[in-house]
């Protein structure tokens, strides 16, 4: 068996450990292209300039932001000034309220007060403003502003006008009030219950809806008074037996001279005659009520007379050969009244219930 020490290298052949180990020889890189190395201190001036520029830009931006905030706080339009025409009425905070909103709110409130649709005459305008210290005293709420606006504006109302023969009579707030006035004027002349009658106006009376100035509207009671007030008009009178101008004049609250002025060609010297129709002044209300009643009455149908002659008897002779007798009839009478006064009464139809018996009379002729 060989000696075991022969398996290990000799001491001088062993590889040394640690720092005593020989380094591998360096490769020669002289043939490679070499990049020039920049000195580290060459980039520092440029970085300083870049940093200084960034700081200036940051300071400038902050300054602009501060200026913007100041301008925003002191110049921003944070309020709305309200005008009626050219007159300023008040200032509202914010800008959400428009002229249209204010106008609609005001017209709605006025409509509730007068009871009809309203249209404001003046133009309401708004302008966005900045509420500075000097304007804070003018700031108010919309609830406070509306009453101020009511005192500044005029308005038209969609009212009901009672027209008389196409001329304006009176103006009421609405159609219901106009009808109330007309019903009140008719009421005293309505026929009794159960009586058949037609009730109408003598004049052409209509109710027209239109926008009018609010100061034209009057109350129901004032309208009734106005329509029942009388005006002077021209009527006619048929001369009766025994009449004279000086007798007729007092009946119409006028003088003889007034009658002469109303009747062309009429003179005191010429006088008047029976059956003559003359003009007279009459007082009549602005509107008059005509009622036409129809009544069915049982009345007497008068007897008739028949005459015969007897040539053998003297003229003074007269004898009833047949006693006459009245009959009975059912008459339909039409009575026309104006403001309660009878103007005409006529029989429009009749039905004989009992025939009348004629009375026959004989007269002498000698």
Secondary structure as GFF3:
##gff-version 3
##sequence-region A 1 366
A	DSSP	three_ten_helix	4	7	.	.	.	ID=ss1
A	DSSP	three_ten_helix	11	13	.	.	.	ID=ss2
A	DSSP	three_ten_helix	18	20	.	.	.	ID=ss3
A	DSSP	three_ten_helix	40	42	.	.	.	ID=ss4
A	DSSP	alpha_helix	44	75	.	.	.	ID=ss5
A	DSSP	beta_strand	79	84	.	.	.	ID=ss6
A	DSSP	beta_strand	87	93	.	.	.	ID=ss7
A	DSSP	alpha_helix	99	114	.	.	.	ID=ss8
A	DSSP	beta_strand	118	120	.	.	.	ID=ss9
A	DSSP	beta_strand	124	129	.	.	.	ID=ss10
A	DSSP	three_ten_helix	133	138	.	.	.	ID=ss11
A	DSSP	alpha_helix	142	152	.	.	.	ID=ss12
A	DSSP	beta_strand	155	164	.	.	.	ID=ss13
A	DSSP	beta_strand	167	172	.	.	.	ID=ss14
A	DSSP	alpha_helix	175	187	.	.	.	ID=ss15
A	DSSP	beta_strand	196	201	.	.	.	ID=ss16
A	DSSP	beta_strand	205	213	.	.	.	ID=ss17
A	DSSP	three_ten_helix	214	216	.	.	.	ID=ss18
A	DSSP	alpha_helix	220	228	.	.	.	ID=ss19
A	DSSP	beta_strand	230	238	.	.	.	ID=ss20
A	DSSP	alpha_helix	245	251	.	.	.	ID=ss21
A	DSSP	alpha_helix	256	262	.	.	.	ID=ss22
A	DSSP	beta_strand	277	285	.	.	.	ID=ss23
A	DSSP	beta_strand	289	301	.	.	.	ID=ss24
A	DSSP	beta_strand	305	310	.	.	.	ID=ss25
A	DSSP	beta_strand	318	322	.	.	.	ID=ss26
A	DSSP	beta_strand	327	338	.	.	.	ID=ss27
A	DSSP	beta_strand	341	354	.	.	.	ID=ss28
A	DSSP	beta_strand	359	364	.	.	.	ID=ss29
###
